[in-house]
Each structure stands twice: as C-alpha cells, then as structure tokens.
C-alpha cells in the first residue's frame, strides 16, 4: 500500500496542469449576482417555477459571503458559482415534476437504514458496504448531483445517462488536478453519496460549509429551523423513487454527518428508520478533514487557510458531537445502534450482522456474497494511505484537543487513536 504524505500542504508546489487551470481561471469574469444565477438556470431548462421563495434569502447570503471573499481564485469563484447555478437548475426540475405529478408527495419511504456519524469516521465505507446488498436502494453520486434529468436527456436503452457521463468527466478532471483526493475521498460516479446533497437545491444543507470557508452561512444554518429542510430532502427522495424502474429496490440506505446535530428532525421525518450511529476519535476525524480541505484549497484560494481550517473544524466537530450527546436519546433503542469505529474496522461484517439484527432484513447468503465482492474490489487503501501530521501541518496539540472532547469520550465507547 502506497503511503502518501503531502509535504507542501501550507505552501503548495503546483504541477503544470494546476498552474494552467489557475491561469485560465483568472481570465474569467465571475459574479455572484442572484438574478444572474437564477436567470442562467431558467435559460438552461426552459422553466421558471422555483417553488416556495423562502430559499432566496439563503441564496442571497451565500452569494454575499462568497462574492466578497477576496482570497478566492478565479477558478474557485467559477466553481462555486457553477454549483449555485446547478442547484437552482435542479430546483426548477424538481418543482416541475412535482407540479406535474403531485402524487409523488404520497410515496412512502419505508424503513430506510440511515447511517449517522462524523465525517471521516467510517460512514462512507459502511454506507457503501450496505449498499452492496442489491435489496437496498442507495444514492450514487451522479444521481445525487442531478436527481432529475434535464429536458431531452432521457437515455435510450443501453445508452449512458448524460448525468452519469458529466459526473465521470468531473471525476476524471479532479483526479488530474487534485490527484491525492482519491486516497482521501473517492468521488467516482458510482460512489454512494449523502442525501443531504439533495438539500442543496433548497440552499439549506450544511454541505455548503465544505465548499469554501463560510462562517456567515454556518451561523445562519445554526439558527435555521431544520425540519422544513429535512422534509424537502425527503420530497426529493420521493421524486427519485417515482422516476426509478420497477425492478429497482425501494428500501433506502442513507447517511450524513449533518444528521448528528438534527436527530429529532431526522427521526420525525423518517419515524420507522433504523439509525446507525458511528463513533470515532474526533482528533483523527479533525486531522483527516482539515488535511483534505487544505489540499483542495491549492486551486480554490490564493492561500491555504491553515489556522482558519483548524479553528473552524475543531469548533464544527465539537458542535456536531455536543448535539449528538444531547440528542442521541431521541432515537428509539429498538431502531438504533452505536458503531464504534475500531470495532467496525476490526470486523466489518460482524458489525453489519448487528445492524441487520435491528432491521426487518435477513443477512442472506446472497447479500453476504455481494458485500464480500465489494470488499474485495475496494480494499482499504486502494488508492493509497494518507499519512497525517496534525502537529506538524497545523500546529495543533492532539492531547489538548482530546481534553476539549472529553465530554464525548465519556458518553460513548470511543478509542483514542495514535
């Protein structure tokens, strides 16, 4: 297994391709005008009904914060604005299909399995492992990015869905411009993604915080009533289920770290779900998270925010975990299970058995074989193993950080790592 150590995290040494991408970005004129973003989305799909207008204030805040960030590169600004246009376009397509088929809102999303846990805590591997069971319906990256096809883009028999191809093209470019990302967080089209991606069309997901430094949006998100956004997310899942072929399963497997701080809302929207709550040493989570984000900033920002990333994400992880400690009690014991990271890594199939014991599913021989095939095809470290240095790269004292998170170690069986 290749060991990957990013030596130039704070002061990137750029490849020729990266330099070319940055130079191209500086030729672009990019603004974050709300009217321009919505107009571009409208022109792309020939629709104008965005549904309830409450999203406009959230979009305005994002545009103001990102538009006033003087340290974004040209390509960083272009990438962020393209995201906003895409989410507005998705919103139009979602609203259109809901207008034409109001019965969608009555579709049952029955007994989903929902993985809840910190980013970088094994949730991705667990989600993809469960999704290998062909009786479960998961959300591949390409479909989460574009849950409704654009007009005239329905693929014929045997043809590649244009949405899949666009996602594949993005992944190919990402691997060329940020080659270590595959080792930290693969983003190929078939990779199973988080359902909170669907909230982005409501301009309400915590995912916005991952795209660029967004403390103003974070504070606004903290003050939001989350239930309407969880209901919107469920509606988009209903849309996706409405569009699927009859042979595709209807019991979903989902996951997101965002749920940690919204457990009551999650349980209210999916009352018959099985909730799988993962737990990992938060210091390991922090070092993995901020290393990945710092690496991504070499193209998106004029400087890498080493100090800011540490401060922001220590605070952010603490917020998630304090909410989890306070709210874990709201999940019914017979419908929930805690999954310590070290136990899952030591015996992933043994943990899957415990999870299935909380559901109506039986872990059949066929399901075991499908999961075994997935493990064989996706060994840990397939794209290389990252070597982290929280003290060396970010000047942080792991022991001091662990004292800050003592409340979490006291609440759950978390093993200190490293």
C-alpha angles and dihedrals in degrees: 000000000000115000112219121202117176102214096177099051097130097032107031122211102211128215120231090256092051090050090051092050091050092047091050090051091057090060091061127092107215127178131177098220110154094213091051093049094050092044092053091050090049092051093048095058104020094238133115108182108105094171121225110019096217089102092068095080091052091048090049091053092050092047091050095048097044094038092055095048102111093187096065114108120231092257089046091055091045092050093049095047091048088056092054092049089050093051091048090050091050090050091055092049092047092049092047095055090045090052091051096042111030088167088076090082089064095057112118119235095200127199101333120187107232122194113208123186149111119298111265091022100115095275093122094052091045093049093049091046092053091043089059086074101095091211089070128076115225133180113245116207096251092054095045089052092053111016094175124044118243117249112285094012102104104132120231125232110302094006124124113250108248088227090059092048093051090051091048091051090051091051092049091053092045091054090053098045098036105022098173093060091084089063092049103037122353113217104185117146095258094050109117109244138200120272091222083077084078091061090063090082086061088049089233111103125114084230089089088073090063095057098063141335102301113163093151092054090046092055091048090048090052089056095048124107098240101198096082090052093050088050090051090051091052090050091056090050087053088052090052092049091048091056098047125102120258094251094059116098120252103206107095132216112203140168145181139156088221090073090068090078095038105048096136091052092045092051092046093053094042103030096164096046127122108234118210111193116194124202130199138163101281092215090062089047092051095049092049093046099049094042090056093046093045091051090052092052094069089086101030103047137042089231134018111250098225098158094036094051092052094048095043099048097041087056092042095051090046090054092051093048097045089053091048093051090049097043105034088094091068093069111089110247093227090054100043142061135185117228118199110210095228092053092048093049092048094051115006096172091048088056091047088056090055091049093050089051087067092054137062089248124102117218095237128195089252093052091049090052092050092051091046089053090051092051091049092050094044109039116178109270093021090147095035136285120268120229111212130199111185094175096042098043101034106019092239127148108225092200092054091048091051090054088056089055097045090115088065096046087051093052102046138028095259119161117218110238128212 
